[in-house]
Amino acid sequence: MAWDALKKWFEIKPVVDPIYEVQKLIWNDAAQIEVRVKEVVVEQLEIEPSSVTLQAQWYRDYFCSDDVVEVFMCCEEVFGIEIPDDLFEYAEDSESVGGLVNFIQQWFDCGTPAMLERYQHISVSIKHPSGTVETTLQDWIERGPGSQDIAHPSRAKDLRTGESLPLNVVPLKYRNDKVSWSLIERGILGDPWK
């Protein structure tokens, strides 16, 4: 009876995990995820909140690998997700706090209006065999590589300031590179253009 009410409330098909759907409703705001990850880092590493930035590197700015593993395990528990053991191996930016935040945001596919608005102000250079093309991140997310399967973002910048941005502003599943292909193939991320 309760399962039927839950399915009806969330309009879930039986093949969808209802717990994931509830978590997705709870963690649907990218900013909220960022704040909570930073809180976990502060709690687990027992450091000052002011020292936790998105650019902070795990092994350069914080403690040993055991401490980082504890942060990841705590995030798995808090968000109810699975962080692959080899995340560092597959994702360059996972070596930073921002990389972990980005991974968790993508797990829940945070396409909030505020995030989409931000994507209009980010330009990405799309590299492909014929050269490089500039477009907005929002346009890249909506259209993808089209027939150019190997096209991928290679640089990013803020259109308002002209400032270069780290490539991790492009959500992982939209990078169309070895890292995203591997995570999509393993079922960790959904295929954005299928």
PEFEN-V627002 format. One record per pair of residues at least 6 apart in sequence whose C-alpha atoms are under 7 Angstrom apart, sorted by sequence separation. I is the first residue (numbers start at 1). J is the second residue. D is the distance in Angstrom with one decimal. If there is no record, write none. Layout:
BEGIN
i,j,d
I,J,D
I,J,D
END
This chain:
BEGIN
i,j,d
7,13,6.9
27,33,6.5
42,48,6.4
76,82,5.7
88,94,5.6
93,99,4.7
94,100,5.4
126,132,5.4
127,133,6.6
145,151,5.7
157,163,5.4
158,164,6.5
183,189,5.6
184,190,5.6
42,49,5.9
76,83,6.5
87,94,6.6
88,95,6.2
125,132,6.2
126,133,5.1
157,164,4.2
158,165,6.7
173,180,5.2
184,191,5.9
125,133,5.6
126,134,6.1
156,164,6.0
157,165,4.9
172,180,5.9
125,134,4.6
156,165,5.2
58,68,6.8
124,134,5.7
125,135,6.7
156,166,6.6
123,134,6.6
124,135,5.6
156,167,5.9
123,135,5.6
124,136,5.9
155,167,6.0
123,136,4.4
124,137,5.8
38,52,6.4
122,136,5.6
123,137,5.7
122,137,5.6
120,136,5.9
173,189,6.4
119,136,6.9
120,137,6.4
119,137,5.2
120,138,5.4
174,192,6.8
119,138,4.9
173,192,6.6
45,67,6.7
116,138,6.7
128,150,6.4
153,175,6.0
128,151,4.4
152,175,5.9
127,151,5.4
128,152,6.8
152,176,5.3
126,151,6.3
127,152,5.4
152,177,6.4
44,70,6.9
126,152,5.2
127,153,6.1
44,71,6.0
126,153,4.4
127,154,6.0
125,153,5.5
126,154,5.9
124,153,6.0
125,154,5.6
41,71,6.0
125,155,5.1
40,71,6.6
124,155,5.6
125,156,6.3
124,156,4.4
123,156,5.6
124,157,6.6
141,174,6.3
122,156,6.7
123,157,5.3
40,75,7.0
122,157,5.7
123,158,6.3
122,158,4.7
123,159,6.0
58,95,5.8
121,158,6.0
122,159,5.5
37,75,6.9
57,95,5.7
58,96,5.7
121,159,5.2
57,96,4.3
58,97,6.9
121,160,6.5
56,96,5.4
57,97,6.6
55,96,5.8
56,97,5.9
54,96,6.6
55,97,6.4
54,97,4.9
55,98,6.0
53,97,6.8
54,98,4.0
144,193,6.6
37,101,6.5
106,171,6.5
106,172,6.9
34,101,5.6
33,101,6.8
99,168,6.9
102,171,6.8
33,105,6.7
30,105,5.8
93,168,6.4
28,108,6.7
30,110,5.8
27,108,6.9
29,110,6.2
28,110,5.6
107,189,6.5
29,112,6.5
24,108,5.6
91,179,5.9
90,179,5.3
END
